[in-house]
Structures are given as structure tokens and as C-alpha cells.
Amino acid sequence: MIPVDSIWLATELMDMHTGTDTALARVVTVFGATQPHCAYLFANCRGNCMEVLALDGLGIWLAARRLHQGRFVWLGSRHGSQLELSPEQLRALVPRLDA
């Protein structure tokens, strides 16, 4: 499991056709810097796909989760460009991360 100390959600939508380097650059743009043992979540425009970028202190993990039905619903940018999630909220979205 990937150890995660804090979980951050970017409320602005992201193009999911990006690779690890682009996602990492987006983390720096939205959150100011990257921190080890943090997970950063982004959703696509349709809300049916989410990418998780996690830094484990040794490298970077980029995973995607696509819903077959329904969509992810975020509060939106009117609440700021980022939100911190609880470990329970992250486990509901990404069951294999150890938060």
C-alpha cells in the first residue's frame, strides 16, 4: 500500500489525456508544491473519471478511476481551488491507498 498522510482534491477540472509529468505540473500549479506522502485528486470535465497522483517519498504513482455509471460530484471552484479530504473520503474513492 502507498502511505498517505494528507489528501488534496483539486476542484478545477483537468484533461485526463495527460501523463505523469503534466499531472505533476498541475499539482504544483494548483497546490504550490508537492509533498511526499500526499495524494492529489483531479476529476475530468464529465465527472466520470478521477486521477490520483500520489508521492510515496521514492517516486510518483498516477492512477485513474473511471465510473461506468454516475459521476463524481465536487463542491466546485466557488469553494476554492483545493479541498483537503479525510482518510475515509479517500478510501471510498481509492480503496488501495493507506490513508
Z-matrix of the N, CA and C atoms (Angstrom, degrees):
N
C 1 1.444
C 2 1.523 1 109.64
N 3 1.301 2 116.08 1 153.67
C 4 1.451 3 122.40 2 179.37
C 5 1.526 4 107.81 3 -93.46
N 6 1.354 5 118.55 4 119.53
C 7 1.467 6 119.32 5 179.05
C 8 1.527 7 110.73 6 -72.51
N 9 1.325 8 115.93 7 131.43
C 10 1.459 9 121.67 8 -178.89
C 11 1.522 10 108.74 9 -130.43
N 12 1.343 11 116.20 10 123.68
C 13 1.461 12 121.40 11 178.52
C 14 1.521 13 113.12 12 -91.30
N 15 1.332 14 117.22 13 -33.48
C 16 1.460 15 119.67 14 177.51
C 17 1.522 16 109.48 15 -144.33
N 18 1.329 17 114.86 16 152.42
C 19 1.449 18 123.09 17 -174.15
C 20 1.519 19 108.34 18 -125.95
N 21 1.326 20 116.22 19 127.31
C 22 1.450 21 120.87 20 -178.46
C 23 1.520 22 110.06 21 -123.25
N 24 1.307 23 116.15 22 136.60
C 25 1.458 24 123.34 23 178.79
C 26 1.521 25 108.62 24 -112.89
N 27 1.326 26 116.32 25 124.71
C 28 1.465 27 120.74 26 172.99
C 29 1.521 28 107.51 27 -85.44
N 30 1.315 29 117.24 28 123.55
C 31 1.462 30 120.10 29 -176.47
C 32 1.527 31 112.29 30 -82.02
N 33 1.334 32 117.92 31 -16.69
C 34 1.455 33 120.51 32 176.00
C 35 1.523 34 108.88 33 -81.98
N 36 1.315 35 117.04 34 142.71
C 37 1.451 36 122.19 35 -175.15
C 38 1.530 37 110.77 36 -75.21
N 39 1.358 38 116.15 37 155.08
C 40 1.457 39 121.43 38 -177.59
C 41 1.526 40 109.83 39 -132.68
N 42 1.321 41 115.66 40 145.43
C 43 1.454 42 121.98 41 174.23
C 44 1.525 43 108.03 42 -69.23
N 45 1.323 44 117.27 43 123.89
C 46 1.463 45 121.03 44 -175.82
C 47 1.526 46 113.20 45 -84.59
N 48 1.319 47 118.46 46 5.34
C 49 1.455 48 121.41 47 177.11
C 50 1.525 49 110.90 48 -90.09
N 51 1.300 50 116.74 49 27.26
C 52 1.454 51 121.09 50 -177.54
C 53 1.522 52 110.01 51 -101.97
N 54 1.305 53 115.33 52 160.32
C 55 1.449 54 121.13 53 175.13
C 56 1.518 55 110.23 54 -101.83
N 57 1.307 56 115.01 55 -170.42
C 58 1.459 57 121.17 56 -176.58
C 59 1.524 58 112.10 57 -61.78
N 60 1.326 59 117.76 58 -43.65
C 61 1.466 60 120.61 59 -177.63
C 62 1.526 61 111.58 60 -64.15
N 63 1.324 62 117.22 61 -42.13
C 64 1.464 63 120.73 62 178.83
C 65 1.520 64 110.73 63 -67.42
N 66 1.331 65 117.22 64 -41.76
C 67 1.470 66 120.28 65 177.68
C 68 1.521 67 110.73 66 -63.45
N 69 1.332 68 117.42 67 -39.94
C 70 1.458 69 121.04 68 177.81
C 71 1.527 70 111.12 69 -64.30
N 72 1.326 71 117.16 70 -41.24
C 73 1.466 72 120.78 71 176.38
C 74 1.521 73 110.55 72 -62.96
N 75 1.325 74 117.27 73 -36.81
C 76 1.468 75 121.22 74 178.46
C 77 1.530 76 110.78 75 -66.00
N 78 1.338 77 116.55 76 -38.14
C 79 1.470 78 120.44 77 176.07
C 80 1.521 79 110.12 78 -60.11
N 81 1.325 80 117.12 79 -45.57
C 82 1.464 81 120.64 80 179.98
C 83 1.526 82 110.25 81 -63.64
N 84 1.337 83 117.52 82 -40.14
C 85 1.468 84 120.95 83 179.19
C 86 1.527 85 111.42 84 -63.83
N 87 1.322 86 117.09 85 -46.33
C 88 1.468 87 121.14 86 -175.12
C 89 1.529 88 112.31 87 -79.35
N 90 1.334 89 117.04 88 -42.50
C 91 1.462 90 120.74 89 -171.71
C 92 1.529 91 113.71 90 -104.58
N 93 1.327 92 117.90 91 -6.24
C 94 1.460 93 121.36 92 176.25
C 95 1.516 94 114.06 93 91.15
N 96 1.309 95 118.41 94 -30.98
C 97 1.467 96 123.01 95 179.64
C 98 1.517 97 108.22 96 -169.30
N 99 1.314 98 115.46 97 168.35
C 100 1.455 99 120.25 98 174.24
C 101 1.522 100 109.03 99 -104.46
N 102 1.292 101 115.76 100 150.19
C 103 1.457 102 121.65 101 178.58
C 104 1.527 103 108.48 102 -128.73
N 105 1.338 104 117.81 103 139.80
C 106 1.463 105 118.48 104 175.72
C 107 1.527 106 110.94 105 -64.49
N 108 1.292 107 115.80 106 150.42
C 109 1.465 108 124.14 107 178.80
C 110 1.530 109 112.11 108 63.67
N 111 1.334 110 115.48 109 32.64
C 112 1.463 111 121.78 110 174.29
C 113 1.520 112 108.58 111 -120.74
N 114 1.317 113 115.63 112 150.35
C 115 1.459 114 122.10 113 175.10
C 116 1.519 115 107.85 114 -118.09
N 117 1.322 116 115.89 115 136.35
C 118 1.459 117 122.26 116 -179.63
C 119 1.523 118 107.67 117 -121.46
N 120 1.334 119 116.73 118 127.17
C 121 1.457 120 122.31 119 -176.26
C 122 1.517 121 110.61 120 -112.71
N 123 1.339 122 115.42 121 140.73
C 124 1.456 123 123.12 122 177.16
C 125 1.515 124 108.39 123 -135.94
N 126 1.332 125 117.46 124 146.81
C 127 1.466 126 122.49 125 176.44
C 128 1.522 127 109.75 126 -114.13
N 129 1.338 128 115.76 127 156.46
C 130 1.460 129 119.79 128 176.58
C 131 1.530 130 110.40 129 -86.09
N 132 1.333 131 115.61 130 177.88
C 133 1.468 132 120.90 131 -176.05
C 134 1.523 133 113.13 132 -64.48
N 135 1.331 134 118.06 133 -36.45
C 136 1.459 135 121.15 134 179.84
C 137 1.523 136 112.76 135 -77.36
N 138 1.325 137 116.22 136 -18.52
C 139 1.458 138 120.15 137 -179.35
C 140 1.513 139 113.87 138 80.29
N 141 1.331 140 117.88 139 10.72
C 142 1.461 141 119.42 140 -179.72
C 143 1.533 142 113.06 141 -103.54
N 144 1.318 143 117.02 142 2.67
C 145 1.459 144 120.94 143 -180.00
C 146 1.527 145 109.34 144 -138.64
N 147 1.324 146 114.60 145 142.26
C 148 1.455 147 120.62 146 179.65
C 149 1.522 148 107.69 147 -132.71
N 150 1.327 149 117.57 148 138.60
C 151 1.451 150 121.85 149 172.56
C 152 1.515 151 108.71 150 -111.34
N 153 1.330 152 115.41 151 141.22
C 154 1.456 153 122.65 152 177.81
C 155 1.511 154 107.58 153 -120.51
N 156 1.314 155 116.40 154 122.56
C 157 1.448 156 122.22 155 174.34
C 158 1.523 157 106.15 156 -107.85
N 159 1.320 158 116.38 157 120.51
C 160 1.465 159 120.61 158 -178.87
C 161 1.522 160 109.00 159 -123.04
N 162 1.319 161 115.92 160 137.06
C 163 1.454 162 122.24 161 177.19
C 164 1.520 163 107.73 162 -109.83
N 165 1.333 164 116.23 163 119.05
C 166 1.462 165 119.88 164 -175.10
C 167 1.523 166 113.28 165 -99.82
N 168 1.324 167 118.48 166 8.19
C 169 1.455 168 122.02 167 -178.91
C 170 1.520 169 112.40 168 94.44
N 171 1.329 170 117.52 169 -20.90
C 172 1.462 171 122.43 170 178.74
C 173 1.523 172 112.14 171 -113.40
N 174 1.310 173 115.99 172 -27.26
C 175 1.454 174 120.83 173 -176.98
C 176 1.511 175 110.88 174 -167.04
N 177 1.317 176 114.12 175 -166.72
C 178 1.463 177 121.54 176 -175.54
C 179 1.518 178 108.81 177 -121.66
N 180 1.323 179 116.16 178 135.52
C 181 1.457 180 123.15 179 174.33
C 182 1.524 181 107.69 180 -112.23
N 183 1.303 182 117.16 181 131.93
C 184 1.464 183 122.11 182 174.77
C 185 1.519 184 107.28 183 -125.03
N 186 1.312 185 115.75 184 120.25
C 187 1.460 186 121.47 185 -179.36
C 188 1.517 187 108.99 186 -129.48
N 189 1.311 188 115.44 187 152.39
C 190 1.462 189 120.74 188 177.82
C 191 1.516 190 109.11 189 -124.97
N 192 1.315 191 114.89 190 147.28
C 193 1.462 192 121.35 191 174.78
C 194 1.524 193 107.08 192 -130.21
N 195 1.320 194 115.33 193 121.53
C 196 1.466 195 121.12 194 179.88
C 197 1.525 196 108.26 195 -113.94
N 198 1.321 197 115.94 196 131.36
C 199 1.460 198 121.47 197 178.37
C 200 1.524 199 109.85 198 -86.27
N 201 1.324 200 117.09 199 138.29
C 202 1.463 201 121.32 200 175.17
C 203 1.518 202 110.45 201 -79.31
N 204 1.337 203 116.61 202 -29.73
C 205 1.467 204 121.75 203 177.43
C 206 1.520 205 107.92 204 -138.56
N 207 1.316 206 115.67 205 152.90
C 208 1.460 207 120.55 206 177.60
C 209 1.514 208 111.95 207 76.04
N 210 1.320 209 114.77 208 -167.43
C 211 1.458 210 120.08 209 -178.38
C 212 1.512 211 109.78 210 -156.23
N 213 1.326 212 115.24 211 158.69
C 214 1.452 213 121.52 212 172.56
C 215 1.515 214 107.83 213 -78.32
N 216 1.319 215 117.52 214 139.84
C 217 1.460 216 121.04 215 179.94
C 218 1.526 217 107.71 216 -122.12
N 219 1.324 218 116.11 217 117.34
C 220 1.463 219 121.84 218 177.32
C 221 1.518 220 108.05 219 -102.65
N 222 1.304 221 115.93 220 162.58
C 223 1.462 222 121.02 221 178.99
C 224 1.513 223 112.12 222 -64.96
N 225 1.308 224 117.94 223 -29.18
C 226 1.453 225 121.46 224 179.59
C 227 1.503 226 112.01 225 100.25
N 228 1.323 227 114.81 226 165.84
C 229 1.459 228 120.36 227 -174.27
C 230 1.522 229 113.18 228 -70.56
N 231 1.316 230 118.98 229 -11.59
C 232 1.464 231 119.71 230 177.96
C 233 1.533 232 111.50 231 -66.21
N 234 1.344 233 116.49 232 -16.26
C 235 1.466 234 121.58 233 177.02
C 236 1.521 235 111.75 234 -98.96
N 237 1.326 236 117.43 235 12.73
C 238 1.455 237 122.54 236 -177.38
C 239 1.519 238 110.16 237 108.30
N 240 1.317 239 116.20 238 168.15
C 241 1.462 240 120.14 239 -176.70
C 242 1.519 241 112.41 240 -85.65
N 243 1.342 242 117.24 241 -5.75
C 244 1.456 243 120.08 242 -178.48
C 245 1.517 244 111.06 243 -151.32
N 246 1.327 245 115.22 244 150.62
C 247 1.462 246 122.44 245 177.70
C 248 1.518 247 107.98 246 -136.65
N 249 1.316 248 117.16 247 146.77
C 250 1.455 249 119.60 248 173.18
C 251 1.524 250 108.16 249 -95.17
N 252 1.326 251 116.00 250 133.01
C 253 1.452 252 121.74 251 179.25
C 254 1.521 253 110.09 252 -99.85
N 255 1.318 254 115.53 253 155.26
C 256 1.464 255 120.67 254 174.97
C 257 1.526 256 108.70 255 -81.64
N 258 1.326 257 117.54 256 160.95
C 259 1.466 258 119.42 257 175.75
C 260 1.532 259 112.46 258 -57.64
N 261 1.318 260 117.91 259 -35.42
C 262 1.457 261 121.22 260 178.60
C 263 1.526 262 111.41 261 -64.41
N 264 1.320 263 116.71 262 -40.82
C 265 1.455 264 120.46 263 178.55
C 266 1.524 265 110.69 264 -64.83
N 267 1.332 266 116.88 265 -40.26
C 268 1.460 267 119.66 266 178.64
C 269 1.523 268 111.36 267 -67.31
N 270 1.321 269 118.29 268 -42.44
C 271 1.470 270 121.01 269 179.36
C 272 1.527 271 111.03 270 -61.47
N 273 1.315 272 117.61 271 -32.86
C 274 1.467 273 120.12 272 176.78
C 275 1.528 274 111.29 273 -67.12
N 276 1.333 275 117.00 274 -31.88
C 277 1.453 276 121.52 275 -179.20
C 278 1.532 277 112.40 276 -88.63
N 279 1.332 278 117.26 277 -40.99
C 280 1.461 279 123.05 278 -174.56
C 281 1.519 280 109.08 279 -133.38
N 282 1.316 281 119.06 280 89.91
C 283 1.461 282 121.72 281 -170.87
C 284 1.528 283 116.57 282 -63.12
N 285 1.322 284 120.83 283 -22.32
C 286 1.458 285 122.22 284 -173.71
C 287 1.533 286 114.57 285 -91.86
N 288 1.313 287 119.27 286 -6.31
C 289 1.466 288 120.22 287 177.34
C 290 1.519 289 109.12 288 -82.11
N 291 1.310 290 117.00 289 140.45
C 292 1.459 291 122.75 290 -179.44
C 293 1.515 292 109.34 291 -95.20
N 294 1.332 293 116.65 292 88.50
C 295 1.467 294 120.34 293 -178.46
C 296 1.507 295 110.39 294 -112.66
